[in-house]
Amino acid sequence: VDETPVSLADRDALQRALHPGATVVLPDSASIDLLSDRVVLMEVTAGTEVRLPRAPGRWFHRKSTCTLIAGELRIKTGEQFHGATMRVYTPEGLAEITGTMLSVQCDNGGTCVCVLEGTVQVGVDDADLKAVEPGYRRVMLRDGTKEIIPIKDMHRDGVLDFDRRVGDRIQRP
């Protein structure tokens, strides 16, 4: 966390180290689940590097941002997220989340945003944002190729496994 090693086994040290804006780099052998004020539940998968968002406020500061540098995030929003927005930035673009269940993957080939619930706006910039409906993904490759296509089974299954494992930790509308 922020270039300081923190043991995943030491929950207290990990909680102290994690904060909005912290850059987290996970080893290839571990993943973590982050729950923020029962507003947003996020799985940071093995090998991921991410700059953490702050949870959207209940009444004020309803927008937050997160930067996925490499790896995969699985995200599920709860009822306290209603009316909020989270933007996940990657080297290829952004995903604007207003309440849903999805994954964002980023590797040296590009970015893929897979939507299981709700609708996510995805694009290379604000002018390029396109609505991605449940069951679809938007792929933005580093060569400039962009397309909206059906989700691959492995990505769908990863998000569904995440939801089955910890999804009840967040209240849904």
N, C-alpha and C positions, 0 to 999 in steps of 0.2 A: 504494500500500500504506500503510494507516494515514494517509491524506491527504498522503502524500509521493510525488511522481511518481517512477516507476522505469521505465527503459527496458526493454522486453521483449527487446531485442537484447543487453542487458548481462546475461548469464546469472549472472555472479558477484554483481552488485549485487542481482539478483532473488532469488537464493538467500539472500543475507544478510538481505534485507528480509522474506521469507516466514517466518512462524512461527505456531505454534498461537495462535489468538485474533486474528491479524491480519485487518483488514478490507481486502479486495481489491476494487477497482472496475476492470473491464476496459472499454476503449473498444469501440465497436461494430465495430471493424475487426480485433479480435484475440481469440484464445482461448489458454488454456494447459492443459497436462496436468501434473498433480501426482502423483508417486509417493511414497508414504510408507512407507519401510522394507519394501517389497514386501508390505505388508499391505493397503493401499487405493490404488487408482488412480482419479483423479478428473479429468474434463475440466471446466474452468470456461469456459463458452461466451462468445462476444462479447456485451458489454453487461451482463454479470452483476455483481452486488454480493453478496459472501459474506464471512462471518466464518469463517475456516478452523478445522477441527478439529485436534486432535492425533491421531496414530495411536494406536489402542488398544495398550497394552503387551502384551508376550508373556506375562507371568505375573501382573502386577498392573496395576491401572488399566485394566481391560478395557472400559471404557465411555468414549465420547467424544461430543462434541456439535459441531454445525455450525449456522450460521444463514444461510439463503438469504434475502436481503432482496428481490432481484429477479433475474430471469434464469433460467438453466438449469444444472444440474449433471448430469453423467453419471458414474455410479459403478460400479466393479467391485471386488469384494473378492477377496483371495487366500487361500491355505491358512493363512497366519499369522493371518488374521482369525477363524478358527474359534473359537467360544466367546465372541467379543467382540460388542459392540453399539455402533452409532453412531446417534445421533438427529440428524436434519436438521429444524430448526425453520423454519417460514415464518410469515408473518403470519396464515395461516388454520389452522395446525395443525402436525403433525409426522409424520415417517416414521421408524419404528424398524427399522433394518437389522440383520440378524443373519447376513448372508452372501448375496450375490446380485449381479445386474446390473440396474441401473435408471436412470431419470432422474427428476429433480424439477424442475418448471418452476413459476415464480411470476411473475405479472404483476399489473396493476391489477385484473384480473377475479377472480383466485383462484389456487389451487394445484392442480397435477396431478402425481400420482406414478405413473409407468409402470413396470411390473415385467416384465423379460424372462426372468430366471432367479430361482429361489428364491421366497420369500414375504416380503413386507414388511407390517408392521403400520402402518396409516395412519389418522389421525383428527384431529379438532380438538383433542383432549386425551386423556389416558390413558384416561378412561372411554369414549371413543368409538372407540378403536382397533379396526380391522377388518382381517382378513387379506386381502391382495391377491395373487392367484395370478399366475403367468406368463401373459402375453398380455392382462392387464387393467390398468386404471388406476383410481385413485380421484381424483375431482375434487371439490374443496371450494371453492365459489364464495363470494365476499365477501357475497353476499345470503343465505347460510346453506344453499344447496342443496348436497347431498352425494350422490354416486352412484358405483357401481363399474360400469364399462363397458369394452368392448374398447379396446385401444390403437389410436390412429390410426396409419396407415402412416408418416407423416412422423416421429413420435416414435420408433417402432420402428426405422425406418431410421437415424435419427440415432445411436441407441445402438449399433446393429450396425456402423455406419461407424466409430464410436469404438473398438469392440472389434476390428475388423479392422485399424485403423490402429495401435493401441498395446496391445491386449489381451495380447499375448505378453510384455509387460514385467512381468507379475505372474503368479506361479505359482498354478495352480488346484488344488484337491484332486482 
